Amino acid sequence: MTTYNTPHLAFIDFETTGFSPRRGHRIVEAAVITTDLEGNVIDEYETLINPLREVTASEVHRISASMVKNAPSFADVMNDLIYHLKGKTLIGHNVHFDLSFLKHELKRNLQREVDVNGVCTISISKKLLPDLPFRRLESFCEYFDIDNSYAHAAMHDCQATLEVYKCLRKMANDMGSSEFIEVLNRPFLFDQDVIPKGLSFKRDHAEVSVENERVILSSIIKRLPNNLSDEVPVQEYLNLLDEVLADRIVTPEEAEGIFDLISEFGLSQSQVMDIHIHYLKNLIHVYYLDHILSDSEKRDLVKVSEILGISTEQLEEYINQEFLMIQAKEENNPPTNQSIELHNKSICFTGQLVATKNGEPILRSVAQSLALERGMIIKNAVSSKLDYLVTADPNSLSGKSQKAREMGVKILAEPVFWQMMRYSVD
């Protein structure tokens, strides 16, 4: 008779930047649910993880660089994860995928191999339901009527796997199968004591963090006095906004710089808002130079208006005003000659471009050709002499992005690049 030494199970799931840790992909989210043998929940743990590299596969797990830039690294949460896994049998759906990442991360941080085994619900299902034509977690959720409305979030997939386990366990009990229990006797025997740090940075924490950054200027404006200043440095403020909003992110340091300018001239709330509105209207005007406001341009305007503390209703009003002005004039406003500004400026690209033209993805070669036509110099790497780094995600954790920040290279959000190129995208 098999003696069962492990009173607890640990259901695990990791979201990752790709499929292969050997090719440099990393964990971006981890979740663990501790249960007893019956599947009764004892404890839960989840956290986003900063992969310290570019975040990819976002279309699957819906995790962006902006969400994980303030999250702890694997090294930071390693003790917490081990604490929740040690002495328990690890269970997952296609668990070998998750374990390969866990082994890789433990080896990276501990500088040694760690033996990690687990039990896969797919393997269990093959013994109990050998004739099923599917094995994906989503398919099992449909088969057993398990809620799967938020798939590819680590905690949700853990919960779904737990429910699949319960269904399979009930089937095994009904069939009188003892093999099911025997395979669960595989505890993770880590050979060191660990003290958890209690670190956890969940998706809702990330959303709050991103929202705080988005409204940081609005928060400053709300604290401003109502008394008007005699001197309003409009152009100086607009130039500062151009510099700060190039990557469509306002950092606390940049916000302090804006606040210093506001304080220096004693600007009032209404005066600052007037400049913000002026900036937004100028951007709308630029986007409407071709008489078309694309979806990507509209998304960018929404983002900029949020940063500037301008409501969606106001934005729509300004867009309509610009449209009516164009209709009334019935002529093109010639674009400013930016080719002079851009001539001999160096530019580099990182990550995959997300904009489309006529529904088709725009290749990087097209973006590079546009830059060359305007006299720019294409670079493959970041150096202190680089003028611009273009990225679809300004919070990108790619090596190029991190190096650009360290060297003070100007990072351009992709919509700003298309604007500079006078190139209309979808």
C-alpha positions in Angstrom: 0.0 0.0 0.0 1.3 3.5 -0.9 1.8 5.8 2.0 0.8 9.3 1.1 3.3 11.7 2.7 2.1 15.0 1.2 -1.0 16.5 2.8 -1.0 19.5 0.5 -1.1 20.1 -3.3 0.1 23.2 -5.1 -1.6 24.1 -8.3 0.7 26.3 -10.4 0.5 28.4 -13.5 3.0 30.8 -15.1 2.4 33.3 -17.9 5.5 33.9 -19.9 7.0 36.0 -22.7 7.2 33.0 -25.0 7.6 29.2 -25.2 11.3 28.6 -24.5 13.3 29.6 -21.4 16.4 28.5 -23.3 15.8 31.2 -25.9 15.6 33.9 -23.2 11.9 33.9 -22.5 10.9 34.6 -18.9 8.0 34.4 -16.4 5.8 37.5 -16.2 3.1 36.2 -13.8 3.0 33.4 -11.3 0.1 31.9 -9.3 -0.1 29.1 -6.7 -3.2 27.6 -5.0 -2.5 25.3 -2.1 -5.2 22.7 -1.4 -5.7 19.5 0.5 -6.2 16.2 -1.3 -9.9 16.9 -1.8 -9.1 20.2 -3.5 -10.2 22.5 -0.6 -8.3 25.7 -0.9 -5.9 26.5 2.0 -3.8 29.3 0.6 -3.3 31.4 -2.6 -0.4 33.4 -4.0 0.0 35.4 -7.2 2.2 38.1 -8.5 3.3 39.8 -11.7 7.0 39.5 -12.3 9.3 41.9 -14.1 11.1 39.7 -16.7 13.9 42.3 -17.1 13.5 42.0 -20.8 11.0 42.9 -23.5 7.4 41.7 -22.8 6.2 39.6 -25.7 3.1 37.5 -26.2 0.9 40.3 -24.7 -1.8 39.3 -27.1 -2.1 36.1 -25.2 -1.7 37.0 -21.5 -2.7 40.7 -21.8 0.3 41.8 -19.7 2.2 44.8 -21.0 5.5 46.3 -20.1 3.8 49.2 -18.3 2.1 46.6 -16.0 5.3 44.9 -14.9 7.8 47.7 -14.9 7.1 48.2 -11.1 6.7 44.5 -10.4 9.3 42.5 -8.5 11.8 40.4 -10.4 11.9 36.6 -10.1 14.9 37.0 -7.7 12.7 39.2 -5.5 9.8 36.7 -5.3 11.8 33.5 -5.4 11.6 32.9 -1.7 7.8 33.5 -1.7 7.3 31.0 -4.5 9.5 28.4 -3.0 7.7 28.9 0.4 4.3 28.2 -1.3 5.7 25.2 -3.3 8.0 23.4 -0.8 6.9 20.0 0.5 3.8 20.0 -1.8 3.0 18.1 -4.9 3.0 20.5 -7.8 0.1 20.2 -10.2 -0.6 22.0 -13.5 -2.2 21.6 -16.9 0.7 20.9 -19.2 2.7 21.3 -16.1 6.0 20.4 -17.8 5.9 23.8 -19.6 5.6 25.6 -16.2 8.3 23.4 -14.6 10.8 24.1 -17.4 10.5 27.8 -16.6 10.7 27.3 -12.9 13.8 25.1 -13.2 15.4 27.6 -15.5 14.7 30.5 -13.1 15.9 28.6 -10.0 19.1 27.7 -11.8 19.7 31.3 -13.0 19.3 32.6 -9.4 20.8 29.7 -7.3 23.6 28.9 -9.8 22.7 25.2 -9.5 20.3 22.6 -10.8 17.1 22.1 -8.8 15.1 18.9 -9.1 11.5 19.8 -9.7 8.7 17.3 -10.6 5.0 17.6 -10.9 1.8 16.0 -11.9 0.0 16.9 -15.1 -3.8 16.9 -15.3 -3.4 16.1 -19.0 -1.6 12.8 -18.1 -4.3 12.0 -15.5 -7.1 12.7 -18.1 -5.5 10.4 -20.6 -6.0 7.5 -18.2 -9.5 8.4 -17.1 -10.8 9.7 -20.5 -8.6 8.0 -23.1 -11.0 8.7 -26.0 -11.3 12.5 -25.6 -10.1 14.2 -28.9 -8.8 17.3 -27.0 -6.5 18.1 -24.1 -6.3 21.9 -23.9 -7.4 23.5 -20.6 -10.0 25.6 -22.4 -11.5 22.4 -23.9 -11.7 20.7 -20.5 -13.4 23.8 -19.1 -16.1 23.5 -21.8 -16.4 19.8 -21.2 -16.8 20.1 -17.5 -18.8 23.4 -17.6 -16.0 25.3 -15.7 -15.9 29.1 -16.0 -13.1 30.1 -18.3 -14.0 33.8 -18.9 -10.5 35.1 -18.0 -8.1 32.5 -19.5 -4.4 33.2 -19.6 -4.3 35.0 -16.3 -2.2 32.9 -14.0 -4.6 32.8 -11.0 -7.6 32.1 -13.2 -5.8 29.2 -15.0 -4.8 27.8 -11.6 -8.4 27.9 -10.5 -9.6 26.3 -13.7 -7.0 23.6 -13.3 -8.1 23.0 -9.7 -11.7 22.5 -10.9 -10.6 20.1 -13.6 -8.6 18.2 -10.9 -11.8 17.9 -8.8 -13.8 16.6 -11.8 -11.1 14.0 -12.6 -10.8 13.0 -8.9 -14.5 12.4 -8.7 -14.4 10.3 -11.8 -11.5 8.3 -10.3 -13.4 7.8 -7.1 -16.5 6.7 -9.0 -14.4 4.2 -11.0 -12.7 2.9 -7.8 -9.3 3.9 -9.2 -6.4 4.1 -6.6 -3.9 5.0 -9.2 -5.1 8.6 -9.1 -4.0 9.1 -5.5 -0.7 7.3 -6.0 0.6 9.7 -8.6 0.0 12.6 -6.2 2.9 11.5 -3.9 5.6 13.6 -5.6 6.4 16.4 -3.2 8.8 19.2 -4.1 11.7 18.6 -1.8 13.7 21.8 -1.7 16.9 21.4 0.4 17.0 24.8 2.0 14.8 26.7 4.5 13.3 29.9 3.0 11.9 33.0 4.6 9.1 34.5 2.5 9.3 38.3 1.8 5.6 38.7 1.4 6.0 40.3 -2.0 3.0 40.3 -4.4 2.2 42.7 -7.2 -1.1 41.7 -8.8 -2.8 42.9 -12.0 -5.1 45.2 -10.1 -2.0 46.8 -8.4 -0.5 47.3 -11.8 -3.7 48.9 -13.1 -3.7 51.4 -10.2 0.0 52.1 -10.8 -0.6 52.7 -14.5 -3.6 54.9 -13.8 -1.6 57.0 -11.3 1.0 57.7 -13.9 -1.7 58.6 -16.5 -3.3 61.2 -14.2 -0.2 62.5 -12.6 -0.5 65.9 -14.5 -4.2 66.1 -13.7 -3.4 65.7 -10.0 -0.9 68.6 -10.2 -3.5 70.8 -12.1 -6.1 70.2 -9.4 -3.8 71.7 -6.8 -3.1 74.9 -8.6 -4.5 78.2 -7.5 -7.1 80.2 -9.4 -5.3 83.6 -9.4 -4.0 84.4 -12.9 -0.3 85.0 -13.6 0.8 88.2 -15.4 3.4 86.2 -17.5 2.5 83.0 -19.3 5.4 81.2 -21.0 3.2 79.4 -23.6 5.9 78.4 -26.0 8.3 77.3 -23.3 5.5 75.1 -21.7 4.6 73.7 -25.1 8.2 72.8 -25.8 8.4 71.0 -22.5 5.2 69.1 -23.2 6.7 68.0 -26.6 9.8 66.7 -24.8 7.9 65.0 -22.0 5.1 63.4 -24.1 7.4 62.0 -26.9 7.1 58.6 -25.3 3.5 59.2 -24.1 4.6 58.7 -20.4 5.0 61.2 -17.7 7.4 60.0 -15.0 7.4 61.6 -11.5 10.6 63.3 -12.4 9.1 64.8 -15.6 6.0 65.8 -13.6 8.3 67.6 -11.1 9.9 69.5 -14.0 6.5 70.6 -15.3 5.5 71.7 -11.8 8.7 73.7 -11.4 7.9 75.6 -14.5 4.3 76.2 -13.4 5.5 77.4 -10.0 8.2 79.6 -11.4 5.6 81.7 -13.3 2.8 81.2 -10.8 0.4 79.8 -13.4 -3.2 79.3 -12.4 -5.2 76.2 -13.1 -7.1 77.8 -16.0 -3.8 79.1 -17.6 -2.3 75.6 -17.5 -5.4 74.0 -18.9 -5.5 76.6 -21.8 -1.9 75.5 -22.7 -2.9 71.9 -22.5 -5.9 72.5 -24.8 -3.7 74.4 -27.2 -1.2 71.5 -27.3 -4.0 68.9 -27.9 -5.6 71.1 -30.6 -2.3 71.4 -32.4 -1.9 67.6 -32.3 -5.4 67.1 -33.7 -4.6 69.6 -36.5 -1.4 67.7 -37.4 -3.3 64.4 -37.5 -6.0 65.9 -39.7 -3.5 67.3 -42.3 -4.4 64.4 -44.6 -8.2 65.0 -43.9 -8.3 61.5 -42.2 -8.2 60.6 -38.5 -7.2 57.0 -38.3 -8.1 54.7 -35.5 -4.5 54.6 -34.2 -4.4 58.5 -34.3 -7.6 58.6 -32.4 -6.3 56.2 -29.8 -3.2 58.4 -29.4 -5.3 61.5 -29.0 -7.3 59.8 -26.2 -4.1 58.8 -24.4 -2.7 62.4 -24.7 -5.9 64.0 -23.6 -6.0 61.7 -20.5 -2.5 62.7 -19.6 -3.3 66.4 -20.1 -6.4 66.1 -17.9 -8.8 66.8 -20.8 -12.1 64.9 -20.8 -13.2 62.6 -23.6 -16.2 65.0 -24.3 -13.8 67.9 -24.8 -11.6 65.9 -27.0 -14.5 65.0 -29.2 -15.6 68.6 -29.4 -12.1 69.7 -30.5 -11.9 66.9 -33.1 -15.3 68.0 -34.5 -14.2 71.7 -34.6 -11.1 70.7 -36.6 -13.1 68.6 -39.0 -15.6 71.5 -39.6 -12.7 73.9 -40.2 -11.2 71.6 -42.8 -14.6 71.2 -44.5 -15.0 75.0 -44.6 -11.5 75.6 -46.1 -11.7 72.7 -48.6 -8.0 72.9 -49.0 -4.9 71.2 -47.5 -2.9 72.9 -44.8 0.7 72.2 -45.9 2.7 70.3 -43.3 5.7 72.0 -41.7 8.9 71.0 -43.3 10.2 68.5 -40.7 12.7 67.0 -43.2 15.1 69.8 -42.2 14.8 69.0 -38.5 15.2 65.2 -39.2 18.0 65.4 -41.7 21.1 63.5 -40.4 19.2 62.6 -37.2 19.9 59.0 -36.2 17.1 56.6 -35.4 16.8 53.0 -34.1 13.8 50.7 -33.7 13.0 48.1 -31.0 10.2 45.6 -30.7 7.5 44.8 -33.2 5.5 47.7 -34.7 1.8 47.5 -34.0 0.4 50.0 -36.5 -1.3 48.8 -39.7 -1.9 50.3 -43.1 -5.1 49.2 -45.0 -5.4 46.4 -42.4 -2.0 45.0 -43.0 0.9 45.1 -40.4 3.5 47.7 -41.2 6.9 46.1 -41.5 9.9 47.7 -39.9 11.5 48.0 -43.3 8.7 50.4 -44.3 9.3 52.5 -41.2 13.1 52.6 -42.0 12.5 53.6 -45.6 10.3 56.5 -44.5 13.0 57.7 -42.1 15.6 57.4 -44.9 13.5 59.4 -47.3 13.5 62.2 -44.7 17.3 62.2 -44.5 17.6 60.2 -41.3 20.3 57.7 -40.4 19.2 54.2 -39.5 21.0 52.6 -36.5 20.9 49.0 -35.4 22.1 49.6 -31.8 21.7 52.2 -29.1 24.6 54.5 -28.2 25.0 57.9 -26.6 25.0 59.4 -30.1 21.6 58.0 -31.1 18.9 60.7 -31.5 15.7 58.6 -31.3 14.6 55.1 -30.3 11.2 54.1 -31.6 9.1 51.6 -29.7 5.5 50.5 -29.8 5.5 50.2 -26.0 7.3 53.1 -24.3 7.5 50.9 -21.1 9.4 48.3 -23.1 11.9 46.3 -21.0 14.0 45.4 -24.1 17.8 45.8 -23.8 17.6 48.7 -26.3 15.0 50.5 -24.3 16.8 50.1 -21.0 20.1 51.3 -22.5 18.3 54.3 -24.1 17.0 55.4 -20.7 20.4 55.0 -19.1 22.0 57.1 -21.8 19.2 59.7 -22.0 18.3 58.9 -25.6 14.9 60.2 -26.6 12.3 57.4 -26.8 9.5 58.0 -29.2 6.1 56.2 -28.9 5.2 54.7 -32.3 2.3 57.1 -33.0 4.8 60.0 -32.6 7.1 58.5 -35.2 4.3 58.2 -37.7 3.3 61.7 -37.0 6.9 62.9 -37.6 6.9 60.9 -40.9 3.6 62.4 -41.9 2.5 58.9 -42.6 -1.1 58.0 -42.1 -1.8 54.6 -40.5 -5.1 52.8 -39.7 
